[in-house]
Amino acid sequence: MDFQSFKKTLKKCNLTIKEFAKICGLNPNSISTSWKSKNEVPQWVDSWLQNYIKAKTLDNVKDVVCDDEDKASNTSTDKSSPANKNDK
């Protein structure tokens, strides 16, 4: 992965170099200086970023599914529904 591809992928992840460095425990200056000057990013970064994207996507799906389940359970336990009035 070259440095430009790295920056594009970071943008797709909604991350800055500084945020990426913090998450990975790296010095942001070394990323900007060393990686950029060599125009080469360590091999592990590409797979790390792809896994980050997948994890964020799954988190978003989980949030939607759990929100839908919460709405459904609130509807089914609604005390004002006609089905629940006969239970008293």
PDB file of N, CA, C and O in Angstrom:
ATOM      1  N   MET A   1       0.862  -1.171   0.000  1.00  0.00           N
ATOM      2  CA  MET A   1       0.000   0.000   0.000  1.00  0.00           C
ATOM      3  C   MET A   1       0.908   1.232   0.000  1.00  0.00           C
ATOM      4  O   MET A   1       1.834   1.341   0.803  1.00  0.00           O
ATOM      5  N   ASP A   2       0.621   2.149  -0.913  1.00  0.00           N
ATOM      6  CA  ASP A   2       1.383   3.393  -0.914  1.00  0.00           C
ATOM      7  C   ASP A   2       0.714   4.399   0.020  1.00  0.00           C
ATOM      8  O   ASP A   2      -0.388   4.159   0.514  1.00  0.00           O
ATOM      9  N   PHE A   3       1.382   5.515   0.257  1.00  0.00           N
ATOM     10  CA  PHE A   3       0.907   6.487   1.236  1.00  0.00           C
ATOM     11  C   PHE A   3      -0.417   7.120   0.812  1.00  0.00           C
ATOM     12  O   PHE A   3      -1.270   7.375   1.663  1.00  0.00           O
ATOM     13  N   GLN A   4      -0.607   7.378  -0.472  1.00  0.00           N
ATOM     14  CA  GLN A   4      -1.859   7.967  -0.954  1.00  0.00           C
ATOM     15  C   GLN A   4      -3.032   7.015  -0.712  1.00  0.00           C
ATOM     16  O   GLN A   4      -4.104   7.447  -0.289  1.00  0.00           O
ATOM     17  N   SER A   5      -2.834   5.737  -0.975  1.00  0.00           N
ATOM     18  CA  SER A   5      -3.891   4.738  -0.715  1.00  0.00           C
ATOM     19  C   SER A   5      -4.205   4.673   0.771  1.00  0.00           C
ATOM     20  O   SER A   5      -5.363   4.544   1.171  1.00  0.00           O
ATOM     21  N   PHE A   6      -3.172   4.763   1.572  1.00  0.00           N
ATOM     22  CA  PHE A   6      -3.338   4.775   3.026  1.00  0.00           C
ATOM     23  C   PHE A   6      -4.226   5.951   3.445  1.00  0.00           C
ATOM     24  O   PHE A   6      -5.168   5.774   4.217  1.00  0.00           O
ATOM     25  N   LYS A   7      -3.929   7.136   2.943  1.00  0.00           N
ATOM     26  CA  LYS A   7      -4.717   8.315   3.290  1.00  0.00           C
ATOM     27  C   LYS A   7      -6.163   8.189   2.814  1.00  0.00           C
ATOM     28  O   LYS A   7      -7.084   8.605   3.518  1.00  0.00           O
ATOM     29  N   LYS A   8      -6.370   7.618   1.626  1.00  0.00           N
ATOM     30  CA  LYS A   8      -7.739   7.421   1.116  1.00  0.00           C
ATOM     31  C   LYS A   8      -8.512   6.447   2.002  1.00  0.00           C
ATOM     32  O   LYS A   8      -9.687   6.658   2.305  1.00  0.00           O
ATOM     33  N   THR A   9      -7.832   5.383   2.408  1.00  0.00           N
ATOM     34  CA  THR A   9      -8.492   4.387   3.259  1.00  0.00           C
ATOM     35  C   THR A   9      -8.786   4.970   4.634  1.00  0.00           C
ATOM     36  O   THR A   9      -9.835   4.697   5.217  1.00  0.00           O
ATOM     37  N   LEU A  10      -7.863   5.770   5.152  1.00  0.00           N
ATOM     38  CA  LEU A  10      -8.132   6.449   6.423  1.00  0.00           C
ATOM     39  C   LEU A  10      -9.377   7.321   6.324  1.00  0.00           C
ATOM     40  O   LEU A  10     -10.207   7.348   7.232  1.00  0.00           O
ATOM     41  N   LYS A  11      -9.493   8.027   5.215  1.00  0.00           N
ATOM     42  CA  LYS A  11     -10.657   8.893   5.004  1.00  0.00           C
ATOM     43  C   LYS A  11     -11.943   8.065   4.986  1.00  0.00           C
ATOM     44  O   LYS A  11     -12.958   8.468   5.553  1.00  0.00           O
ATOM     45  N   LYS A  12     -11.888   6.904   4.329  1.00  0.00           N
ATOM     46  CA  LYS A  12     -13.041   5.996   4.293  1.00  0.00           C
ATOM     47  C   LYS A  12     -13.423   5.541   5.702  1.00  0.00           C
ATOM     48  O   LYS A  12     -14.594   5.302   5.997  1.00  0.00           O
ATOM     49  N   CYS A  13     -12.402   5.425   6.570  1.00  0.00           N
ATOM     50  CA  CYS A  13     -12.623   5.013   7.961  1.00  0.00           C
ATOM     51  C   CYS A  13     -13.018   6.180   8.861  1.00  0.00           C
ATOM     52  O   CYS A  13     -13.287   5.994  10.048  1.00  0.00           O
ATOM     53  N   ASN A  14     -13.051   7.377   8.293  1.00  0.00           N
ATOM     54  CA  ASN A  14     -13.288   8.596   9.084  1.00  0.00           C
ATOM     55  C   ASN A  14     -12.246   8.766  10.188  1.00  0.00           C
ATOM     56  O   ASN A  14     -12.566   9.157  11.311  1.00  0.00           O
ATOM     57  N   LEU A  15     -10.991   8.462   9.845  1.00  0.00           N
ATOM     58  CA  LEU A  15      -9.881   8.614  10.779  1.00  0.00           C
ATOM     59  C   LEU A  15      -8.856   9.585  10.221  1.00  0.00           C
ATOM     60  O   LEU A  15      -8.655   9.668   9.009  1.00  0.00           O
ATOM     61  N   THR A  16      -8.213  10.315  11.115  1.00  0.00           N
ATOM     62  CA  THR A  16      -7.060  11.114  10.735  1.00  0.00           C
ATOM     63  C   THR A  16      -5.810  10.293  11.028  1.00  0.00           C
ATOM     64  O   THR A  16      -5.874   9.258  11.692  1.00  0.00           O
ATOM     65  N   ILE A  17      -4.686  10.764  10.530  1.00  0.00           N
ATOM     66  CA  ILE A  17      -3.424  10.070  10.841  1.00  0.00           C
ATOM     67  C   ILE A  17      -3.198  10.083  12.351  1.00  0.00           C
ATOM     68  O   ILE A  17      -2.748   9.092  12.925  1.00  0.00           O
ATOM     69  N   LYS A  18      -3.507  11.190  12.980  1.00  0.00           N
ATOM     70  CA  LYS A  18      -3.321  11.310  14.428  1.00  0.00           C
ATOM     71  C   LYS A  18      -4.200  10.306  15.188  1.00  0.00           C
ATOM     72  O   LYS A  18      -3.737   9.667  16.133  1.00  0.00           O
ATOM     73  N   GLU A  19      -5.460  10.170  14.777  1.00  0.00           N
ATOM     74  CA  GLU A  19      -6.361   9.214  15.436  1.00  0.00           C
ATOM     75  C   GLU A  19      -5.899   7.778  15.207  1.00  0.00           C
ATOM     76  O   GLU A  19      -5.896   6.964  16.130  1.00  0.00           O
ATOM     77  N   PHE A  20      -5.507   7.471  13.956  1.00  0.00           N
ATOM     78  CA  PHE A  20      -4.998   6.139  13.643  1.00  0.00           C
ATOM     79  C   PHE A  20      -3.774   5.825  14.500  1.00  0.00           C
ATOM     80  O   PHE A  20      -3.666   4.736  15.063  1.00  0.00           O
ATOM     81  N   ALA A  21      -2.861   6.776  14.594  1.00  0.00           N
ATOM     82  CA  ALA A  21      -1.646   6.576  15.383  1.00  0.00           C
ATOM     83  C   ALA A  21      -1.972   6.318  16.847  1.00  0.00           C
ATOM     84  O   ALA A  21      -1.369   5.450  17.480  1.00  0.00           O
ATOM     85  N   LYS A  22      -2.918   7.066  17.379  1.00  0.00           N
ATOM     86  CA  LYS A  22      -3.293   6.890  18.788  1.00  0.00           C
ATOM     87  C   LYS A  22      -3.879   5.501  19.022  1.00  0.00           C
ATOM     88  O   LYS A  22      -3.516   4.829  19.987  1.00  0.00           O
ATOM     89  N   ILE A  23      -4.778   5.069  18.147  1.00  0.00           N
ATOM     90  CA  ILE A  23      -5.404   3.752  18.287  1.00  0.00           C
ATOM     91  C   ILE A  23      -4.347   2.646  18.234  1.00  0.00           C
ATOM     92  O   ILE A  23      -4.416   1.673  18.984  1.00  0.00           O
ATOM     93  N   CYS A  24      -3.373   2.807  17.342  1.00  0.00           N
ATOM     94  CA  CYS A  24      -2.352   1.768  17.129  1.00  0.00           C
ATOM     95  C   CYS A  24      -1.130   1.929  18.015  1.00  0.00           C
ATOM     96  O   CYS A  24      -0.224   1.097  17.974  1.00  0.00           O
ATOM     97  N   GLY A  25      -1.089   2.980  18.811  1.00  0.00           N
ATOM     98  CA  GLY A  25       0.057   3.201  19.683  1.00  0.00           C
ATOM     99  C   GLY A  25       1.309   3.617  18.923  1.00  0.00           C
ATOM    100  O   GLY A  25       2.424   3.257  19.301  1.00  0.00           O
ATOM    101  N   LEU A  26       1.116   4.374  17.853  1.00  0.00           N
ATOM    102  CA  LEU A  26       2.233   4.829  17.034  1.00  0.00           C
ATOM    103  C   LEU A  26       2.423   6.332  17.186  1.00  0.00           C
ATOM    104  O   LEU A  26       1.527   7.045  17.637  1.00  0.00           O
ATOM    105  N   ASN A  27       3.600   6.796  16.802  1.00  0.00           N
ATOM    106  CA  ASN A  27       3.882   8.217  16.790  1.00  0.00           C
ATOM    107  C   ASN A  27       3.369   8.791  15.471  1.00  0.00           C
ATOM    108  O   ASN A  27       3.814   8.367  14.405  1.00  0.00           O
ATOM    109  N   PRO A  28       2.441   9.748  15.522  1.00  0.00           N
ATOM    110  CA  PRO A  28       1.899  10.295  14.275  1.00  0.00           C
ATOM    111  C   PRO A  28       2.975  10.948  13.402  1.00  0.00           C
ATOM    112  O   PRO A  28       2.858  10.958  12.177  1.00  0.00           O
ATOM    113  N   ASN A  29       4.009  11.486  14.024  1.00  0.00           N
ATOM    114  CA  ASN A  29       5.086  12.103  13.250  1.00  0.00           C
ATOM    115  C   ASN A  29       5.856  11.071  12.435  1.00  0.00           C
ATOM    116  O   ASN A  29       6.279  11.354  11.314  1.00  0.00           O
ATOM    117  N   SER A  30       6.037   9.885  12.989  1.00  0.00           N
ATOM    118  CA  SER A  30       6.759   8.857  12.232  1.00  0.00           C
ATOM    119  C   SER A  30       5.940   8.378  11.037  1.00  0.00           C
ATOM    120  O   SER A  30       6.496   8.025   9.997  1.00  0.00           O
ATOM    121  N   ILE A  31       4.614   8.367  11.191  1.00  0.00           N
ATOM    122  CA  ILE A  31       3.756   7.991  10.067  1.00  0.00           C
ATOM    123  C   ILE A  31       3.874   9.045   8.967  1.00  0.00           C
ATOM    124  O   ILE A  31       4.101   8.723   7.801  1.00  0.00           O
ATOM    125  N   SER A  32       3.718  10.287   9.354  1.00  0.00           N
ATOM    126  CA  SER A  32       3.764  11.363   8.370  1.00  0.00           C
ATOM    127  C   SER A  32       5.144  11.508   7.742  1.00  0.00           C
ATOM    128  O   SER A  32       5.254  11.812   6.554  1.00  0.00           O
ATOM    129  N   THR A  33       6.192  11.295   8.522  1.00  0.00           N
ATOM    130  CA  THR A  33       7.539  11.496   8.001  1.00  0.00           C
ATOM    131  C   THR A  33       8.070  10.260   7.297  1.00  0.00           C
ATOM    132  O   THR A  33       8.400  10.308   6.112  1.00  0.00           O
ATOM    133  N   SER A  34       8.152   9.167   8.014  1.00  0.00           N
ATOM    134  CA  SER A  34       8.785   7.959   7.480  1.00  0.00           C
ATOM    135  C   SER A  34       7.956   7.302   6.376  1.00  0.00           C
ATOM    136  O   SER A  34       8.470   7.034   5.290  1.00  0.00           O
ATOM    137  N   TRP A  35       6.692   7.047   6.648  1.00  0.00           N
ATOM    138  CA  TRP A  35       5.849   6.360   5.677  1.00  0.00           C
ATOM    139  C   TRP A  35       5.674   7.205   4.426  1.00  0.00           C
ATOM    140  O   TRP A  35       5.703   6.699   3.304  1.00  0.00           O
ATOM    141  N   LYS A  36       5.491   8.504   4.640  1.00  0.00           N
ATOM    142  CA  LYS A  36       5.267   9.391   3.502  1.00  0.00           C
ATOM    143  C   LYS A  36       6.525   9.509   2.642  1.00  0.00           C
ATOM    144  O   LYS A  36       6.443   9.469   1.415  1.00  0.00           O
ATOM    145  N   SER A  37       7.682   9.654   3.278  1.00  0.00           N
ATOM    146  CA  SER A  37       8.927   9.817   2.509  1.00  0.00           C
ATOM    147  C   SER A  37       9.280   8.557   1.727  1.00  0.00           C
ATOM    148  O   SER A  37       9.800   8.641   0.614  1.00  0.00           O
ATOM    149  N   LYS A  38       9.003   7.406   2.299  1.00  0.00           N
ATOM    150  CA  LYS A  38       9.267   6.131   1.604  1.00  0.00           C
ATOM    151  C   LYS A  38       8.154   5.794   0.618  1.00  0.00           C
ATOM    152  O   LYS A  38       8.323   4.949  -0.260  1.00  0.00           O
ATOM    153  N   ASN A  39       6.998   6.476   0.776  1.00  0.00           N
ATOM    154  CA  ASN A  39       5.788   6.171   0.015  1.00  0.00           C
ATOM    155  C   ASN A  39       5.433   4.688   0.127  1.00  0.00           C
ATOM    156  O   ASN A  39       4.970   4.055  -0.822  1.00  0.00           O
ATOM    157  N   GLU A  40       5.671   4.171   1.320  1.00  0.00           N
ATOM    158  CA  GLU A  40       5.388   2.761   1.596  1.00  0.00           C
ATOM    159  C   GLU A  40       4.860   2.642   3.020  1.00  0.00           C
ATOM    160  O   GLU A  40       5.445   3.171   3.965  1.00  0.00           O
ATOM    161  N   VAL A  41       3.768   1.952   3.147  1.00  0.00           N
ATOM    162  CA  VAL A  41       3.120   1.747   4.439  1.00  0.00           C
ATOM    163  C   VAL A  41       3.360   0.295   4.848  1.00  0.00           C
ATOM    164  O   VAL A  41       3.295  -0.598   4.003  1.00  0.00           O
ATOM    165  N   PRO A  42       3.641   0.042   6.143  1.00  0.00           N
ATOM    166  CA  PRO A  42       3.861  -1.348   6.571  1.00  0.00           C
ATOM    167  C   PRO A  42       2.721  -2.266   6.134  1.00  0.00           C
ATOM    168  O   PRO A  42       1.562  -1.861   6.055  1.00  0.00           O
ATOM    169  N   GLN A  43       3.084  -3.490   5.861  1.00  0.00           N
ATOM    170  CA  GLN A  43       2.142  -4.463   5.290  1.00  0.00           C
ATOM    171  C   GLN A  43       0.921  -4.703   6.164  1.00  0.00           C
ATOM    172  O   GLN A  43      -0.170  -4.912   5.635  1.00  0.00           O
ATOM    173  N   TRP A  44       1.066  -4.681   7.467  1.00  0.00           N
ATOM    174  CA  TRP A  44      -0.029  -4.985   8.382  1.00  0.00           C
ATOM    175  C   TRP A  44      -1.131  -3.928   8.350  1.00  0.00           C
ATOM    176  O   TRP A  44      -2.268  -4.220   8.720  1.00  0.00           O
ATOM    177  N   VAL A  45      -0.818  -2.715   7.918  1.00  0.00           N
ATOM    178  CA  VAL A  45      -1.767  -1.603   7.996  1.00  0.00           C
ATOM    179  C   VAL A  45      -2.994  -1.840   7.122  1.00  0.00           C
ATOM    180  O   VAL A  45      -4.116  -1.554   7.541  1.00  0.00           O
ATOM    181  N   ASP A  46      -2.796  -2.353   5.930  1.00  0.00           N
ATOM    182  CA  ASP A  46      -3.930  -2.579   5.025  1.00  0.00           C
ATOM    183  C   ASP A  46      -4.946  -3.526   5.645  1.00  0.00           C
ATOM    184  O   ASP A  46      -6.140  -3.225   5.654  1.00  0.00           O
ATOM    185  N   SER A  47      -4.499  -4.658   6.162  1.00  0.00           N
ATOM    186  CA  SER A  47      -5.453  -5.605   6.759  1.00  0.00           C
ATOM    187  C   SER A  47      -6.067  -5.031   8.034  1.00  0.00           C
ATOM    188  O   SER A  47      -7.234  -5.288   8.330  1.00  0.00           O
ATOM    189  N   TRP A  48      -5.292  -4.260   8.785  1.00  0.00           N
ATOM    190  CA  TRP A  48      -5.821  -3.630   9.992  1.00  0.00           C
ATOM    191  C   TRP A  48      -6.955  -2.685   9.630  1.00  0.00           C
ATOM    192  O   TRP A  48      -8.004  -2.694  10.275  1.00  0.00           O
ATOM    193  N   LEU A  49      -6.752  -1.873   8.608  1.00  0.00           N
ATOM    194  CA  LEU A  49      -7.780  -0.924   8.186  1.00  0.00           C
ATOM    195  C   LEU A  49      -9.014  -1.636   7.631  1.00  0.00           C
ATOM    196  O   LEU A  49     -10.138  -1.200   7.878  1.00  0.00           O
ATOM    197  N   GLN A  50      -8.821  -2.711   6.894  1.00  0.00           N
ATOM    198  CA  GLN A  50      -9.963  -3.470   6.370  1.00  0.00           C
ATOM    199  C   GLN A  50     -10.772  -4.072   7.523  1.00  0.00           C
ATOM    200  O   GLN A  50     -12.003  -4.074   7.490  1.00  0.00           O
ATOM    201  N   ASN A  51     -10.077  -4.578   8.533  1.00  0.00           N
ATOM    202  CA  ASN A  51     -10.781  -5.118   9.703  1.00  0.00           C
ATOM    203  C   ASN A  51     -11.488  -4.010  10.489  1.00  0.00           C
ATOM    204  O   ASN A  51     -12.568  -4.232  11.037  1.00  0.00           O
ATOM    205  N   TYR A  52     -10.894  -2.838  10.545  1.00  0.00           N
ATOM    206  CA  TYR A  52     -11.518  -1.692  11.207  1.00  0.00           C
ATOM    207  C   TYR A  52     -12.831  -1.331  10.507  1.00  0.00           C
ATOM    208  O   TYR A  52     -13.847  -1.085  11.157  1.00  0.00           O
ATOM    209  N   ILE A  53     -12.794  -1.304   9.188  1.00  0.00           N
ATOM    210  CA  ILE A  53     -14.002  -0.989   8.410  1.00  0.00           C
ATOM    211  C   ILE A  53     -15.084  -2.038   8.667  1.00  0.00           C
ATOM    212  O   ILE A  53     -16.249  -1.691   8.866  1.00  0.00           O
ATOM    213  N   LYS A  54     -14.708  -3.308   8.664  1.00  0.00           N
ATOM    214  CA  LYS A  54     -15.679  -4.381   8.922  1.00  0.00           C
ATOM    215  C   LYS A  54     -16.262  -4.271  10.324  1.00  0.00           C
ATOM    216  O   LYS A  54     -17.465  -4.447  10.516  1.00  0.00           O
ATOM    217  N   ALA A  55     -15.415  -3.981  11.296  1.00  0.00           N
ATOM    218  CA  ALA A  55     -15.891  -3.867  12.679  1.00  0.00           C
ATOM    219  C   ALA A  55     -16.869  -2.711  12.824  1.00  0.00           C
ATOM    220  O   ALA A  55     -17.894  -2.846  13.492  1.00  0.00           O
ATOM    221  N   LYS A  56     -16.564  -1.581  12.206  1.00  0.00           N
ATOM    222  CA  LYS A  56     -17.470  -0.432  12.264  1.00  0.00           C
ATOM    223  C   LYS A  56     -18.798  -0.761  11.584  1.00  0.00           C
ATOM    224  O   LYS A  56     -19.859  -0.379  12.078  1.00  0.00           O
ATOM    225  N   THR A  57     -18.744  -1.463  10.464  1.00  0.00           N
ATOM    226  CA  THR A  57     -19.961  -1.849   9.749  1.00  0.00           C
ATOM    227  C   THR A  57     -20.810  -2.774  10.617  1.00  0.00           C
ATOM    228  O   THR A  57     -22.023  -2.595  10.718  1.00  0.00           O
ATOM    229  N   LEU A  58     -20.173  -3.758  11.239  1.00  0.00           N
ATOM    230  CA  LEU A  58     -20.909  -4.683  12.104  1.00  0.00           C
ATOM    231  C   LEU A  58     -21.492  -3.968  13.318  1.00  0.00           C
ATOM    232  O   LEU A  58     -22.600  -4.283  13.751  1.00  0.00           O
ATOM    233  N   ASP A  59     -20.755  -3.009  13.867  1.00  0.00           N
ATOM    234  CA  ASP A  59     -21.288  -2.219  14.984  1.00  0.00           C
ATOM    235  C   ASP A  59     -22.536  -1.461  14.554  1.00  0.00           C
ATOM    236  O   ASP A  59     -23.513  -1.393  15.300  1.00  0.00           O
ATOM    237  N   ASN A  60     -22.505  -0.897  13.358  1.00  0.00           N
ATOM    238  CA  ASN A  60     -23.665  -0.162  12.856  1.00  0.00           C
ATOM    239  C   ASN A  60     -24.860  -1.091  12.657  1.00  0.00           C
ATOM    240  O   ASN A  60     -25.988  -0.731  12.994  1.00  0.00           O
ATOM    241  N   VAL A  61     -24.621  -2.272  12.119  1.00  0.00           N
ATOM    242  CA  VAL A  61     -25.697  -3.253  11.921  1.00  0.00           C
ATOM    243  C   VAL A  61     -26.266  -3.667  13.275  1.00  0.00           C
ATOM    244  O   VAL A  61     -27.482  -3.744  13.448  1.00  0.00           O
ATOM    245  N   LYS A  62     -25.379  -3.933  14.229  1.00  0.00           N
ATOM    246  CA  LYS A  62     -25.815  -4.336  15.566  1.00  0.00           C
ATOM    247  C   LYS A  62     -26.687  -3.248  16.195  1.00  0.00           C
ATOM    248  O   LYS A  62     -27.717  -3.546  16.801  1.00  0.00           O
ATOM    249  N   ASP A  63     -26.277  -2.003  16.051  1.00  0.00           N
ATOM    250  CA  ASP A  63     -27.057  -0.894  16.609  1.00  0.00           C
ATOM    251  C   ASP A  63     -28.452  -0.832  15.999  1.00  0.00           C
ATOM    252  O   ASP A  63     -29.429  -0.604  16.712  1.00  0.00           O
ATOM    253  N   VAL A  64     -28.555  -1.032  14.698  1.00  0.00           N
ATOM    254  CA  VAL A  64     -29.851  -0.998  14.029  1.00  0.00           C
ATOM    255  C   VAL A  64     -30.712  -2.173  14.484  1.00  0.00           C
ATOM    256  O   VAL A  64     -31.888  -1.991  14.800  1.00  0.00           O
ATOM    257  N   VAL A  65     -30.141  -3.370  14.519  1.00  0.00           N
ATOM    258  CA  VAL A  65     -30.888  -4.565  14.912  1.00  0.00           C
ATOM    259  C   VAL A  65     -31.338  -4.461  16.360  1.00  0.00           C
ATOM    260  O   VAL A  65     -32.493  -4.752  16.672  1.00  0.00           O
ATOM    261  N   CYS A  66     -30.444  -4.052  17.243  1.00  0.00           N
ATOM    262  CA  CYS A  66     -30.816  -3.934  18.656  1.00  0.00           C
ATOM    263  C   CYS A  66     -31.865  -2.857  18.862  1.00  0.00           C
ATOM    264  O   CYS A  66     -32.765  -3.017  19.687  1.00  0.00           O
ATOM    265  N   ASP A  67     -31.759  -1.762  18.122  1.00  0.00           N
ATOM    266  CA  ASP A  67     -32.754  -0.696  18.215  1.00  0.00           C
ATOM    267  C   ASP A  67     -34.117  -1.208  17.755  1.00  0.00           C
ATOM    268  O   ASP A  67     -35.138  -0.911  18.375  1.00  0.00           O
ATOM    269  N   ASP A  68     -34.129  -1.978  16.662  1.00  0.00           N
ATOM    270  CA  ASP A  68     -35.383  -2.548  16.167  1.00  0.00           C
ATOM    271  C   ASP A  68     -35.968  -3.533  17.178  1.00  0.00           C
ATOM    272  O   ASP A  68     -37.182  -3.567  17.376  1.00  0.00           O
ATOM    273  N   GLU A  69     -35.119  -4.332  17.815  1.00  0.00           N
ATOM    274  CA  GLU A  69     -35.595  -5.288  18.822  1.00  0.00           C
ATOM    275  C   GLU A  69     -36.165  -4.562  20.032  1.00  0.00           C
ATOM    276  O   GLU A  69     -37.177  -4.981  20.594  1.00  0.00           O
ATOM    277  N   ASP A  70     -35.514  -3.474  20.432  1.00  0.00           N
ATOM    278  CA  ASP A  70     -36.022  -2.685  21.564  1.00  0.00           C
ATOM    279  C   ASP A  70     -37.387  -2.107  21.248  1.00  0.00           C
ATOM    280  O   ASP A  70     -38.286  -2.126  22.089  1.00  0.00           O
ATOM    281  N   LYS A  71     -37.545  -1.591  20.036  1.00  0.00           N
ATOM    282  CA  LYS A  71     -38.837  -1.030  19.633  1.00  0.00           C
ATOM    283  C   LYS A  71     -39.898  -2.123  19.614  1.00  0.00           C
ATOM    284  O   LYS A  71     -41.025  -1.894  20.054  1.00  0.00           O
ATOM    285  N   ALA A  72     -39.557  -3.303  19.114  1.00  0.00           N
ATOM    286  CA  ALA A  72     -40.509  -4.409  19.038  1.00  0.00           C
ATOM    287  C   ALA A  72     -40.896  -4.886  20.435  1.00  0.00           C
ATOM    288  O   ALA A  72     -42.067  -5.169  20.684  1.00  0.00           O
ATOM    289  N   SER A  73     -39.937  -4.978  21.343  1.00  0.00           N
ATOM    290  CA  SER A  73     -40.262  -5.446  22.692  1.00  0.00           C
ATOM    291  C   SER A  73     -41.083  -4.411  23.451  1.00  0.00           C
ATOM    292  O   SER A  73     -41.928  -4.773  24.270  1.00  0.00           O
ATOM    293  N   ASN A  74     -40.846  -3.140  23.191  1.00  0.00           N
ATOM    294  CA  ASN A  74     -41.662  -2.099  23.828  1.00  0.00           C
ATOM    295  C   ASN A  74     -43.090  -2.139  23.321  1.00  0.00           C
ATOM    296  O   ASN A  74     -44.020  -1.880  24.084  1.00  0.00           O
ATOM    297  N   THR A  75     -43.282  -2.451  22.071  1.00  0.00           N
ATOM    298  CA  THR A  75     -44.615  -2.549  21.491  1.00  0.00           C
ATOM    299  C   THR A  75     -45.352  -3.758  22.058  1.00  0.00           C
ATOM    300  O   THR A  75     -46.544  -3.672  22.353  1.00  0.00           O
ATOM    301  N   SER A  76     -44.661  -4.874  22.212  1.00  0.00           N
ATOM    302  CA  SER A  76     -45.320  -6.092  22.683  1.00  0.00           C
ATOM    303  C   SER A  76     -45.632  -6.037  24.170  1.00  0.00           C
ATOM    304  O   SER A  76     -46.495  -6.784  24.632  1.00  0.00           O
ATOM    305  N   THR A  77     -44.966  -5.183  24.937  1.00  0.00           N
ATOM    306  CA  THR A  77     -45.251  -5.081  26.369  1.00  0.00           C
ATOM    307  C   THR A  77     -46.089  -3.862  26.690  1.00  0.00           C
ATOM    308  O   THR A  77     -46.230  -3.497  27.857  1.00  0.00           O
ATOM    309  N   ASP A  78     -46.638  -3.239  25.690  1.00  0.00           N
ATOM    310  CA  ASP A  78     -47.480  -2.063  25.883  1.00  0.00           C
ATOM    311  C   ASP A  78     -48.746  -2.465  26.638  1.00  0.00           C
ATOM    312  O   ASP A  78     -49.521  -3.289  26.153  1.00  0.00           O
ATOM    313  N   LYS A  79     -48.958  -1.891  27.815  1.00  0.00           N
ATOM    314  CA  LYS A  79     -50.097  -2.253  28.673  1.00  0.00           C
ATOM    315  C   LYS A  79     -51.433  -1.786  28.096  1.00  0.00           C
ATOM    316  O   LYS A  79     -52.490  -2.271  28.502  1.00  0.00           O
ATOM    317  N   SER A  80     -51.389  -0.861  27.168  1.00  0.00           N
ATOM    318  CA  SER A  80     -52.640  -0.343  26.624  1.00  0.00           C
ATOM    319  C   SER A  80     -53.148  -1.146  25.430  1.00  0.00           C
ATOM    320  O   SER A  80     -54.210  -0.846  24.886  1.00  0.00           O
ATOM    321  N   SER A  81     -52.405  -2.148  25.030  1.00  0.00           N
ATOM    322  CA  SER A  81     -52.857  -2.919  23.872  1.00  0.00           C
ATOM    323  C   SER A  81     -54.049  -3.789  24.267  1.00  0.00           C
ATOM    324  O   SER A  81     -54.119  -4.248  25.406  1.00  0.00           O
ATOM    325  N   PRO A  82     -54.981  -4.021  23.353  1.00  0.00           N
ATOM    326  CA  PRO A  82     -56.194  -4.808  23.644  1.00  0.00           C
ATOM    327  C   PRO A  82     -55.882  -6.220  24.125  1.00  0.00           C
ATOM    328  O   PRO A  82     -56.615  -6.750  24.960  1.00  0.00           O
ATOM    329  N   ALA A  83     -54.840  -6.833  23.635  1.00  0.00           N
ATOM    330  CA  ALA A  83     -54.519  -8.196  24.046  1.00  0.00           C
ATOM    331  C   ALA A  83     -54.162  -8.263  25.515  1.00  0.00           C
ATOM    332  O   ALA A  83     -54.468  -9.255  26.176  1.00  0.00           O
ATOM    333  N   ASN A  84     -53.528  -7.239  26.036  1.00  0.00           N
ATOM    334  CA  ASN A  84     -53.118  -7.241  27.420  1.00  0.00           C
ATOM    335  C   ASN A  84     -54.250  -6.868  28.370  1.00  0.00           C
ATOM    336  O   ASN A  84     -54.145  -7.156  29.563  1.00  0.00           O
ATOM    337  N   LYS A  85     -55.321  -6.246  27.902  1.00  0.00           N
ATOM    338  CA  LYS A  85     -56.447  -5.874  28.765  1.00  0.00           C
ATOM    339  C   LYS A  85     -57.181  -7.096  29.267  1.00  0.00           C
ATOM    340  O   LYS A  85     -57.726  -7.068  30.370  1.00  0.00           O
ATOM    341  N   ASN A  86     -57.215  -8.171  28.494  1.00  0.00           N
ATOM    342  CA  ASN A  86     -57.903  -9.398  28.908  1.00  0.00           C
ATOM    343  C   ASN A  86     -57.109 -10.174  29.939  1.00  0.00           C
ATOM    344  O   ASN A  86     -57.648 -11.064  30.597  1.00  0.00           O
ATOM    345  N   ASP A  87     -55.819  -9.844  30.091  1.00  0.00           N
ATOM    346  CA  ASP A  87     -54.961 -10.576  31.026  1.00  0.00           C
ATOM    347  C   ASP A  87     -55.234 -10.207  32.468  1.00  0.00           C
ATOM    348  O   ASP A  87     -54.786 -10.919  33.366  1.00  0.00           O
ATOM    349  N   LYS A  88     -55.939  -9.137  32.725  1.00  0.00           N
ATOM    350  CA  LYS A  88     -56.119  -8.641  34.101  1.00  0.00           C
ATOM    351  C   LYS A  88     -57.107  -9.428  34.877  1.00  0.00           C
ATOM    352  O   LYS A  88     -57.358  -9.126  36.044  1.00  0.00           O
TER     353      LYS A  88
END
